[in-house]
Amino acid sequence: MAAIPSGVLGALDSTSDRAVFRQIADQLREAIDKGRFKEGAKLPSESELVEHYGVSRMTVRNALSVLQGEGLVHSEHGKGVFVRPRPPVRRLASDRFARRHRDQGKAAFTVEAEAAGSHPEVDSLEVKEERPTQDVSARLGGPRRVLARRRRYLLDGRPVEFATSYLPLDIARGTPIAEPNPGPGGIYARLEELGHRLDHFEEEIRARMPTPGEVKFLRLAAGVPVIHLIRTAFDTEGRPVEVCDTVMAADAYVLAYQLPAT
């Protein structure tokens, strides 16, 4: 068994009233924050931590459980506990729906994935007409039926996002928007071709813990929350033309905003 290098982790404070397992978690967290354990690095094994701190295996497991609950580390059965990578994708709200991307035939997710050096994919695609929820109907101005487009986004094979777009049927029915592949630039490019030039978007964002279904669908590790975003797109006439309900793995994204100073 290899000893933990000197200076990586400290010693326990026997005079502290803080629980021993929390002291160990504090020291491991500090080592991660200061880069002593890099992204993707394996933490010392349970046996190494037991020997280093002179505590029971259960105490070490409780400490590691704290870090897993915070989303800092994840365990791989039979391999150990590893530092979770930082979010690879930066979503810049003021740029991701810029018209120049649509003019180049690129949807927002493709642009962000390319900027991160990742390979984007879409699967679990479903397109159908349905009755909207009361909330979606109200956001779209009261339609009784909508076209719903559900899809899951992946980066380098890893699920990171699940989104559903709702569009009024009088706009979407019988158009490329109702096709599985709406074409270059995505549904926003098609909306503008149909005469609904986009003017602005409104977004509502909240963070929460995932539902069991979201954990399974996004393959989330223990302790990882989700970002729930609802976006409404408006055309230049002020009409809401799409509502997009999106759930994202919080460890896959950094949400960035540029705000005017006036």
N, C-alpha and C positions, 0 to 999 in steps of 0.2 A: 504494500500500500504506500503510495507516494505521499509525502508530507506537503501540506499547503505552504507555498513560498512565504518567507518572512515579509511582513508588511502588507500582505493582501488582506488579511483579516486580523482584527485585534483580539483582545482578551475580554472576558466577561467582567462586569463590575459587581462584585459580591455585596457592595454596600447599597446598590440601587434597589428600589422597590419595584422596578419594572421586571415583569416576568422574564425568565431566562430565554424562552423561545422567542420572545419579542426582541430581546437584545440581539440574538443571533440574526433574526430577520433584518433588524436595523443595520447590522454590519454588512450583511450580504447586499442589501439595497444600496448602501453607500458605495460598496465596491463596484456595483453595476453602474451607478450614476457617475462615478469617477473614471469609468473605463477600464478598471482592473479586470473585469470580465466583459469582453466585447460582445456585440450582437451575434447571436448564434453559438456563443461559447458554452461549453459544458461547465456547470458549477462543480465544486468538489463533491465527491460522493457522500452518501450518508455516513459510511464508515470513516471517511476522512474527517468529516465534520464532528462526528462523535469523538474521535481521537483528539482533534484540535481543541475542542471545548471541554472535554471530559464530562459529557452529558449522556443521557440515554438516547437511544435511537428514536423513541417517540417524541422527545423534545426537538430533535432535529427535524423530524417530519412535520411537526406543528409549525416550525419556523418556515420551512419550504412551502407549506400550505398557505401561509400568510402572503408570500410573494406570488404564488399562483393566483390567489384571490384578487390581487392587485393587478394582475395581467402582466407582470414583469417577466415571469418565466413560464415555461411549459414543460411537462414531463413526457418522455417517450418511453413506453414500456420496454424494460430490459436494457435501456441505453443510458438513462439518467435524466437530469434536469438541466434545461438549456435556457439561456437568456433569449427572450423573445425579440425578434427584429423590430426596429422602429418602423413606423408607417412609411411605405415606399412611394405612395402617390400623394402629390400635392394638388388639391383642388382649389384653383384660384377663381373665386366666384365672379370677379369682374371680367375674366377672360374666357372662361370655359365655353360660353355660348356666343362668342364673338362671331359675327357673320363671315369673317374671312375664313374660319374653319369650315363652315358649311360650303362656302364657295370652292374650297379645295376638296370637297367631297368627304370631309371627315366629321364624324360625330364627336361629341365632347369626351366620351370615355376613351376613344382611340387616341385623341390628342394627348390626354393625361398619361395614358399608358406609354406612349412613345417618349414623352418627356422623362418618364421614370426608367426608360430602358427596358420595359416589360412587354410581353406579348399578350394582347387583349383577345378574349374570346367571349362569345355569348352562347348560352345554352338554355335548356328548359323553357324554350319559347312557346308562348300560347297567345293566340289572337282570336278574340271572339266578341260578339255583341252580347251585352248583358244589362241588367238593371243596376244603376249605381247606388251606392249607399247614400243616405241623406246628406252626409257631409260633402261627398264628391259632387252630388247634384247641385248643392247650394254653391259650391265654388265655381261650377261651370254655368251658373245662371238658370238651373232648374230643369235640365233635360231628363226625360224618363228612361231613355236608353242611351248607352254609350258604346263606343268601341274600346275594349280593354286590351292592352298589349303587355303581357307579363314576360319577363326575361331575367335570367341570372347572368351576372358578369363575372368573368374570371381573369386573373392576372397570372400568367405563367402556370396555368392549370389550377390555381387556387381560387375558390369562390370568395368574392369580396363584397358583393352587392347584389341585392334583389330589388327590382323596380317594376312598378305597374303604371303605365300611362293610360289615362282615360281621356277620350276625345268625343265631342258631340257627333252623333251619327250623321247629321246633315252636312258635316264637313268631311268625315272620314270614309263613309260607306262608298264602296265602288271605286276607291282611289288606291294608289300604291301604299298608302298608310295602312290599309287593311291586309296587305300582303305580308308574309313572314319576313321578307327582306324588303324594306321600303326604298332601298337604293342609296346612292352616295349622299353623305351628309345627314342621313337619318330622317326622322319624321319632321323635324323642324325645317329642313330644306324643302320637304314636300308641302308643308303648310304654306311656306312662302310662295311656292310655285302655284298654289291654289288661290293666291291673292290675299293670304293672311300674313302680311309682313309683320314680323315680331317687333314689338315695341319695348317690353320689359318683362321681368320675372319677379314674382314674390315668393320668398322661401320662409318656411317655418322649420326650425331645427330644435330637436331636443335629444338628449342622451338618456338612455335607459338600459336596463338589463334585458337580454333577449328572451323571447318565448322559447319553449322547448322545440317548436317547429323551426324557429330561426337558427337555433344552435345546430340542429341537424342539417338544415339546408345550406348554411354558410360554413359548416364544419368548425364552429367556434370552440376554442379551448376554454376551460374553466376560468371564470373571472373576467372574460372579455366582454365589455358592453357593446351596444350598437348605437349608431347615430341614425335617428329617424328623421327624415327630411321630406316635407311636402312642398312641392313647387307648383305654382300656377303660372302659365304663360299667357300673356295678353298681346293681342295684335294692336295695330295703330289706331283701330277704331274703339279700343278699350274693351273688346270682347275677350273673355277667357276662352282660349282654344285648346288648352290641355292642362290636366292636373297629373302630376307625377308623384307617386307615393314610393319612396325609396328607403330601404333599410340597408345600412352599410356596416361592415365590421370595423369597429373603432380602431383596431390595431393595423388597419390597412390604409388609413387616410389621415392627412393633415388638412383641415379646412382653413383656407386663407382668404382674407378679404382686403380689398383696398377701399378705403372710405374717404369721401371728399372732406376737405378741411373747411369748407365754407358753410 
